[in-house]
Structure formats: structure tokens, C-alpha cells
Amino acid sequence: MVAMTSAQHFDLVIIGTGSGNSIPSPEFDDKSIAIIEKGTFGGTCLNVGCIPTKMYVYAADVALAAREATRLGVSAHVDAVDWEGIVKRVFDNRIDLIAQGGEEYRRGEETPNITVFDQHARFIGPKTLQVGEDIITGDNIVIATGSRPVLPEPYASATAPIHTNEDIMRLDKQPRSLIVVGGGYIAMEFAHVFDGLGTKVTVVNRSETFLRFLDEDLRSRFNDILRERFDVRIGSATAVEETADGVRLTLDNGDVLEAEAILVATGRQPNGDQMDLSASGIEMHEDGRIKVDEYGRTTCEGVWALGDVSSPYMLKHVANAEQRAVQHNLLHPEDLQPMPHEHVPAAVFTHPQIATVGLTEAEAREQGYDVTVKVQNFGDVAYGWAMEDSTGVCKLIADRSNGQLLGAHLMGPQASTLIQQLITAMSCGLDMRTFARSQYWIHPALPEVVENAVLGLEWLE
């Protein structure tokens, strides 16, 4: 039973300081705003996700490139990896300063209409929150509390140290050996990071297939590459034990693995289940996401949600786009904008890098499209020769009847950059039948892979 005190009322309450922290633009200066953050300002992307992981990925890319340089006629090696220096560069010199500065700004004189609360928030009534010992109400409330790592059994109850993406990058020292559990993009990125920096990596997954969401052509190629690079074990854990040197993992197939550390990256779950949402009449999907309509409104009038806690896409660029839509809708209730979920791209910063947008070939055929497909190897263009690339591929799927691009899937160097022109083509409805010859493609730059893929699509006469 909550002892009710007099509630503090605000025009707007924002829970979470990831993308939600960008809502208070100058148009909100005349409104009283409460921002609630029980953890570190900046959310997952800034502190434990997209940004720091890519800083580690880049270091791993450089180290791996040195090890693989012999194919280019260059004899190179990595003398040492300064793990403490990497941690300092990423967190002490960059990430932590940004997070600290963000909180100081919201608490400072520059935003006098904003009050910051630093305790956990849960609903105790319609549009009423208990935050520590404070009771807060709001005309509008935005839930942007993100997601957290899933720890299935036996990891959840293990006494051995179990790491997730939230702490693995801040280890005091680089482990000489690491078990990575999971077959999704987080597992694949960290496997690349630690292997690239010199750690012996063993990858464990329940399924034979890694990155299952990929188009089949990319998925099969990536899985072959994965098995060439890592010690891959298929099975489910039955026991996790701490040892004198680290951790021992026993699988249901009888394999017993030992390493200095273990990283569990088996998925993420939305944080809505931690907030007593039902007290405010806010409903959830079976998968744990908060139910929202096309405009970001929950089932409680005046309560909105965005980002990982409600979105079908756990991607920072989607959360940012949803934030802009909710921001507009708060300011212009007479002119609501839908959540922007068209042509959502994604990238996996493993090695080789992967980027994708739109339908896979299987999805396009299942939806009844008359498709034309082209698979273009990076190694077939001049810059691919320069890199001696043997694994990169660009796959395009288009509608033969009207030239519309349905899906683009790239695996190889600079994939996350190369795909941008194809995202633009899809978003603008450009006709692939004229796309290649309506512009210049710098020769012999890597975008010629995309040019040749487009030219290779076959059309109806």
C-alpha cells in the first residue's frame, strides 16, 4: 500500500533518457517537464550499445586487417592490444563524458522548465507514477524505457560471473579466452571484437543457423565464414560453473567448454514489465512490448511509448524516428503523424559487415511478387580486386513489372555505407530500370558493386 503524498504535476513526463531525451525541443520551453532516469543518461545506444560497440569494432577491424594483410603482399602483425587504453578511449574520454554532460544539462539553468528524477518509475494509477518517494502525474507521459538483456537458465541463476553487453566492454582486462553464447547480431559483433583483438573465442548457439533473419544467400555464406573463423558449438547449456581460471560451460550434447569469461547474448526484452503498466490501463503484447497504435499512443489516453519498449524494431535509428513522430504528435494533436516504419534498414557490424533493407527473396516470393534477383560479388569489380575480397556480396530483389526495389542485402566491406543509396531508392520509389544509367558511379570505387547488381536485374520486355 503506497502512502499517498501530494503529487507533483507536469505538462509532460518522459521516462527514459535514450531517444526520449530528445523530445524537449524549444517548442516545449513553456511546458513543465519531468525527466525520469534510474540509470545513466543516454540510454542503451550511448552507454552499452551502438556507439561504444562500434568503437570496439573499429579497433578489431584494424587489428584483423593487419593479421590478414599478407594476401595483399604486406607483412604485418599486431604487437599488442592495450585493452585498458581502449576502455579509456571509449568510456573515460568519450562516452562517460557525454552521459555526464547530458544529465548536467538537463539539471542546469539552461532548461529551467525540466525537473530530473533519478529513481525507478512505476504506475500506481491512471497517468500517476511513483518515483522513489515522489508521486508524479502528467497531462502526457512518454514511456521510452528501452530494453535489457535476456538471461535464460542456467545463466540467470549461475553463481559464475556472467557477462552481457552491459558490462563486457568494461572488463578490467581482456580475457585470453571467451565463450560467446548466442546466434544473433550482438553475439556476432562481440565475437568479432574479441577475436579481432586476439582473444580465443568459442561461439555457442542452440541452432545450427546464425543470423537467421538474413536472406538465404547471405545467411549461408556468413555461416560458412563463421565456422572457418571460430570454434562453433551447437547445443544448450545444462550447467555453468565458476573455475579457478574462469568459467566452465556444459552443453546438452556432452561438450564441456572452459574459458576465462563468458558473454551471454541471447536476446533482449522490453522493460515495460517492470513498470506496473496495468495500474494505468496500459496493455502489452504477448512478447512484452507495450501496445501502441500507429501514432505511438498506448491504451491509456495521454500515455505514449516509443523505442525498444514498444517498437517492433529494436534499432536506435528507429527509436529516433519514432521520437520525432511522438514529439510532433504532442505538439500537434490535430495533425497526428504515424510511426515511420517503412523501409527500415539494419546493419550488423561483424566481419564481414552486413546491411539489409526490405524483403528477402523468400519473403518477396511468398507475397506474390514477380521478382527479378541479382547477386553480385564484391570481387567482380576493381576495388574488390584491390581488397582481394572473396566473401562480399550484394543481392538485390526487385519487382519485374514496375522496376521497384523490394530488398537489398549486402555483406562485405563498407556494407552499412553502400546500402544507403539503395535505402534512398526504395524510400523515393526510384525505378531500378533507369537507376544505374541516370547517374555517375565513380570508377573504380566500391559502389560499382551496386551499379553492376542493378544492371544485372532482368526485366519484362
C-alpha positions in Angstrom: 0.0 0.0 0.0 1.5 3.3 -1.1 1.3 6.1 1.4 0.0 8.9 -0.9 1.6 12.3 -0.7 0.7 15.4 -2.6 1.5 14.7 -6.3 3.8 16.9 -8.4 2.0 17.6 -11.7 3.7 18.2 -15.0 2.6 19.0 -18.5 4.9 16.3 -19.8 6.6 13.3 -18.1 9.3 11.4 -20.1 10.6 8.1 -18.7 14.0 7.2 -20.1 16.8 9.3 -21.5 17.7 7.5 -24.7 15.7 8.8 -27.6 13.1 10.2 -25.2 15.6 12.8 -24.0 15.4 14.4 -27.4 11.7 15.3 -27.1 12.1 18.6 -25.2 12.9 20.9 -28.1 12.5 24.7 -27.8 8.8 24.3 -28.7 8.4 22.8 -25.2 10.0 25.6 -23.3 6.7 26.9 -22.0 5.8 23.4 -20.6 6.8 21.9 -17.2 8.6 18.6 -17.9 9.7 15.8 -15.7 12.5 13.5 -17.0 13.0 10.2 -15.2 16.1 8.2 -15.5 17.0 5.5 -12.9 20.3 4.6 -14.6 22.8 6.5 -16.7 21.7 9.3 -19.1 21.8 8.5 -22.7 20.2 5.0 -22.8 21.4 1.8 -24.2 22.9 3.1 -27.5 25.2 5.6 -25.9 26.3 3.7 -22.8 26.3 0.0 -23.6 25.1 -0.4 -27.2 25.6 1.1 -30.7 28.2 3.7 -30.1 30.7 2.1 -27.8 30.4 -1.3 -29.5 31.3 0.2 -32.9 34.3 1.9 -31.3 35.5 -1.5 -30.2 34.5 -3.0 -33.7 36.7 -0.4 -35.4 39.7 -1.3 -33.3 39.1 -5.0 -34.0 38.8 -4.3 -37.8 42.2 -2.6 -37.7 43.8 -5.4 -35.8 42.2 -8.1 -38.0 43.3 -6.2 -41.2 46.9 -6.3 -40.0 46.7 -10.1 -39.4 45.1 -10.6 -42.9 47.4 -8.2 -44.8 49.6 -11.0 -46.3 47.1 -11.6 -49.0 47.9 -8.0 -50.2 51.6 -8.6 -50.2 52.1 -6.8 -46.9 53.8 -8.4 -43.9 52.2 -7.0 -40.8 51.3 -8.0 -37.3 49.8 -6.7 -34.1 52.4 -6.2 -31.4 50.0 -5.7 -28.5 46.4 -4.7 -27.7 46.2 -2.1 -25.0 42.8 -3.1 -23.5 43.0 -0.6 -20.7 43.8 2.1 -23.3 40.8 1.1 -25.4 38.4 1.2 -22.4 39.8 4.6 -21.5 39.4 5.9 -25.1 35.9 4.7 -25.4 34.4 5.4 -22.0 36.6 7.7 -19.9 37.4 10.1 -22.8 34.1 9.9 -24.7 31.0 8.0 -23.6 31.0 8.8 -19.9 31.6 12.5 -20.5 28.7 12.7 -22.9 26.4 10.9 -20.5 27.5 13.1 -17.6 27.2 16.2 -19.7 23.7 15.2 -20.8 22.5 14.9 -17.2 24.1 18.1 -16.1 22.5 20.0 -19.0 19.0 18.7 -18.1 19.6 19.6 -14.4 21.2 23.0 -15.2 20.0 26.5 -15.7 19.7 26.1 -19.5 16.5 24.0 -19.0 14.7 25.6 -16.0 11.4 24.0 -17.0 12.8 20.5 -16.6 13.0 18.5 -13.3 15.1 15.4 -13.3 14.2 12.3 -11.1 16.7 9.5 -10.7 14.7 6.7 -9.2 12.7 3.8 -10.8 9.3 4.8 -12.1 6.1 2.6 -11.8 2.5 3.3 -12.3 0.2 3.4 -9.3 -2.9 4.8 -11.1 -4.0 6.4 -14.4 -1.2 8.6 -15.5 0.2 8.5 -12.0 3.7 7.4 -11.2 5.6 6.6 -8.1 9.3 7.6 -8.5 11.2 6.7 -5.3 9.3 8.6 -2.6 7.8 11.1 -5.1 4.3 10.9 -6.7 4.2 12.4 -10.2 1.3 13.0 -12.6 1.3 14.3 -16.1 -1.0 15.6 -18.8 1.1 13.5 -21.2 3.5 10.7 -20.4 6.0 9.2 -22.8 7.5 5.8 -21.9 10.9 5.3 -23.6 12.5 2.9 -21.1 14.2 0.7 -23.7 15.1 -3.0 -23.2 17.5 -5.2 -21.3 19.5 -8.4 -22.0 17.7 -11.7 -21.6 19.4 -14.2 -19.3 17.8 -17.6 -19.7 18.6 -20.5 -17.4 21.0 -21.8 -16.3 22.8 -18.4 -16.8 20.2 -16.4 -14.7 20.8 -18.4 -11.6 24.5 -19.2 -12.1 27.0 -18.2 -9.4 29.8 -17.9 -12.0 30.3 -14.4 -13.4 28.0 -14.0 -16.4 28.6 -11.0 -18.7 26.3 -9.3 -21.1 26.7 -6.3 -23.4 26.1 -4.1 -20.5 29.4 -4.9 -18.7 31.6 -6.9 -21.1 33.3 -3.8 -22.6 34.4 -2.5 -19.1 36.3 -5.6 -18.0 39.4 -4.8 -16.1 41.5 -6.9 -18.5 41.0 -8.5 -21.8 40.2 -12.2 -21.4 42.6 -14.6 -23.1 39.6 -16.8 -23.9 35.9 -16.1 -24.2 32.7 -18.1 -24.7 30.0 -16.2 -26.6 26.5 -17.6 -26.3 24.0 -16.6 -28.9 23.5 -16.5 -32.7 22.2 -13.0 -33.2 23.7 -9.7 -34.2 25.0 -8.8 -30.7 26.8 -12.2 -30.3 28.3 -11.9 -33.8 29.6 -8.4 -33.2 31.2 -9.2 -29.9 32.7 -12.5 -31.3 34.3 -10.4 -34.0 35.5 -7.7 -31.5 37.3 -10.1 -29.1 38.7 -12.4 -31.8 39.9 -9.4 -33.7 41.7 -8.2 -30.6 43.3 -11.5 -30.0 41.0 -13.4 -27.6 40.4 -17.1 -28.3 36.6 -17.1 -29.0 34.2 -20.1 -28.9 30.7 -19.5 -30.1 27.8 -21.5 -28.7 24.3 -21.5 -30.1 21.2 -23.7 -29.8 20.6 -23.6 -33.5 22.9 -24.6 -36.4 22.0 -21.3 -38.1 23.4 -17.9 -37.1 21.8 -14.6 -38.1 18.6 -16.4 -39.1 16.9 -13.2 -40.2 19.2 -12.8 -43.2 18.3 -13.6 -46.8 19.3 -17.1 -47.5 22.2 -16.2 -49.9 23.8 -14.0 -47.2 22.9 -16.4 -44.3 24.5 -19.4 -45.9 27.7 -17.6 -46.9 28.0 -15.9 -43.4 27.5 -19.2 -41.6 30.3 -20.8 -43.7 32.6 -17.9 -42.9 31.7 -18.1 -39.2 32.7 -21.8 -39.0 36.0 -21.1 -40.6 36.9 -18.4 -38.1 35.5 -19.6 -34.8 35.2 -22.7 -32.8 31.5 -23.2 -33.1 29.5 -25.5 -30.8 25.8 -26.3 -31.2 23.8 -27.1 -28.0 22.0 -25.8 -25.0 23.7 -25.2 -21.6 22.9 -27.6 -18.8 25.4 -26.1 -16.3 27.6 -23.1 -15.7 30.3 -23.3 -13.1 33.0 -21.0 -11.9 36.5 -22.3 -12.0 39.8 -21.2 -10.7 40.7 -19.8 -14.1 37.2 -18.5 -15.2 34.1 -20.5 -16.2 33.1 -24.0 -17.3 30.1 -24.5 -19.6 28.5 -27.9 -20.1 26.2 -28.4 -23.1 23.4 -31.0 -23.6 25.4 -32.7 -26.3 28.2 -33.5 -23.8 30.6 -30.8 -24.7 32.4 -29.2 -21.8 34.0 -25.8 -22.6 36.2 -23.7 -20.4 37.3 -20.0 -20.8 38.3 -17.1 -18.7 35.0 -15.4 -19.3 31.5 -15.9 -20.8 29.3 -13.5 -22.6 25.6 -14.3 -23.0 23.9 -12.5 -25.9 20.7 -14.5 -26.4 18.3 -11.6 -27.0 16.7 -8.6 -25.3 13.4 -7.9 -23.8 11.4 -4.7 -23.4 11.4 -3.0 -20.0 7.6 -2.4 -19.8 7.1 -5.4 -17.5 9.0 -3.5 -14.7 6.6 -0.6 -14.5 3.2 -1.9 -13.3 1.6 -0.7 -16.5 -1.8 -2.2 -15.8 -2.3 0.3 -13.0 -2.7 2.9 -15.7 -4.7 0.7 -18.1 -1.7 0.2 -20.4 -1.8 -3.1 -22.3 1.1 -5.2 -23.5 1.7 -7.6 -26.4 2.5 -11.2 -25.5 6.1 -10.6 -26.5 6.4 -7.9 -23.8 6.1 -4.8 -25.9 3.8 -2.1 -24.9 0.8 -1.9 -27.3 0.7 1.4 -29.3 -1.4 2.5 -32.2 0.0 3.8 -35.4 0.7 7.2 -33.8 2.5 5.9 -30.7 -0.5 6.1 -28.3 -0.9 3.4 -25.7 -4.2 2.1 -24.5 -4.3 4.8 -21.8 -5.2 8.2 -23.2 -2.3 10.7 -22.8 0.3 8.0 -22.4 2.7 7.4 -25.4 5.5 4.9 -25.9 8.5 4.7 -28.3 11.7 2.8 -28.9 12.6 -0.7 -27.7 9.8 -0.8 -25.1 7.1 -0.8 -27.7 8.6 -0.9 -31.2 8.8 -3.9 -33.5 12.3 -2.7 -34.4 14.9 -2.7 -31.6 17.1 -0.2 -33.6 18.3 3.2 -32.4 17.6 4.9 -35.7 14.0 3.6 -35.5 13.7 4.9 -31.9 14.9 8.3 -33.1 12.4 8.4 -35.9 9.6 7.3 -33.5 10.7 10.1 -31.1 10.3 12.7 -33.8 6.8 11.4 -34.6 5.7 11.4 -31.0 7.3 14.8 -30.5 5.2 16.1 -33.4 2.1 14.5 -32.2 2.5 16.0 -28.7 2.8 19.5 -30.3 0.2 19.0 -33.0 -2.6 16.7 -31.7 -4.8 17.9 -34.6 -2.3 16.6 -37.2 -1.0 13.2 -36.0 1.9 11.6 -37.9 2.2 7.8 -37.9 5.3 6.0 -36.7 7.8 5.8 -39.6 8.2 2.1 -40.2 8.7 2.0 -44.0 11.9 0.7 -45.4 13.7 0.1 -42.1 17.4 -0.8 -42.6 19.7 -2.6 -40.3 23.4 -3.4 -40.1 25.5 -6.0 -38.3 29.0 -4.7 -37.6 30.6 -8.1 -37.5 33.2 -9.3 -40.1 32.3 -9.3 -42.9 29.9 -6.3 -42.3 26.3 -6.9 -43.1 23.5 -4.5 -44.1 19.9 -5.1 -45.2 16.7 -3.3 -46.1 13.4 -4.5 -47.3 12.2 -8.0 -48.2 14.3 -11.1 -48.5 13.9 -13.1 -51.7 11.8 -15.7 -49.9 9.5 -13.0 -48.4 9.0 -11.3 -51.8 8.0 -14.6 -53.5 5.7 -15.5 -50.6 4.0 -12.1 -51.0 3.3 -12.9 -54.7 5.8 -10.5 -56.4 7.1 -11.3 -59.8 10.7 -10.9 -58.8 14.0 -10.4 -60.5 17.1 -11.1 -58.5 20.8 -10.4 -58.9 23.7 -11.5 -56.7 26.8 -9.5 -57.4 30.2 -10.4 -55.8 32.4 -7.6 -54.5 35.3 -9.4 -56.0 34.0 -8.8 -59.5 34.7 -5.1 -59.5 38.1 -3.3 -59.5 38.0 -2.1 -55.9 37.1 -5.7 -54.9 40.3 -6.8 -56.7 42.3 -4.2 -54.7 41.0 -5.7 -51.5 41.4 -9.3 -52.7 37.8 -9.8 -51.4 36.4 -13.3 -51.8 33.3 -13.1 -49.5 31.5 -9.8 -50.2 28.2 -9.9 -52.0 25.3 -7.6 -52.9 21.9 -9.1 -53.5 19.0 -7.1 -55.0 15.4 -8.2 -55.3 13.1 -6.1 -57.5 9.6 -6.2 -59.0 9.9 -7.1 -62.6 6.7 -5.4 -63.5 7.5 -1.9 -62.4 11.2 -1.7 -61.5 10.6 -1.1 -57.8 13.4 -2.3 -55.5 11.9 -4.7 -52.9 15.0 -5.6 -50.9 18.7 -5.0 -50.8 21.2 -7.2 -48.9 24.9 -6.6 -48.6 27.7 -8.4 -46.9 31.2 -7.1 -47.2 33.4 -4.1 -46.6 31.5 -0.8 -46.1 28.1 -2.6 -46.4 26.4 -0.2 -43.9 27.5 2.7 -46.1 27.0 1.2 -49.5 23.4 0.3 -48.7 22.3 3.9 -48.1 21.8 4.7 -51.8 19.5 1.7 -52.0 17.6 2.8 -49.0 17.1 6.2 -50.8 16.0 4.4 -53.9 13.3 2.4 -52.0 12.2 5.4 -50.0 11.9 7.6 -53.1 10.3 4.9 -55.2 13.1 5.1 -57.9 12.8 2.8 -60.9 15.7 0.3 -61.0 15.3 0.1 -64.7 16.7 3.6 -65.1 18.6 3.9 -61.8 22.0 2.8 -62.9 22.3 4.9 -66.0 20.7 8.0 -64.6 23.8 8.9 -62.6 27.5 8.5 -62.5 29.3 5.8 -60.4 32.8 6.8 -59.5 35.3 4.3 -61.0 36.9 2.3 -59.6 35.1 2.8 -56.2 33.3 0.1 -54.4 29.8 1.4 -55.2 30.3 -0.2 -58.6 29.2 -3.4 -56.9 25.8 -1.8 -56.5 25.8 -0.5 -60.1 26.6 -3.9 -61.5 24.0 -5.5 -59.3 21.3 -3.1 -60.6 22.4 -3.6 -64.2 22.2 -7.4 -63.7 18.5 -7.3 -62.9 16.3 -8.7 -65.7 13.1 -7.0 -66.7 10.0 -7.8 -68.7 10.1 -6.7 -72.3 
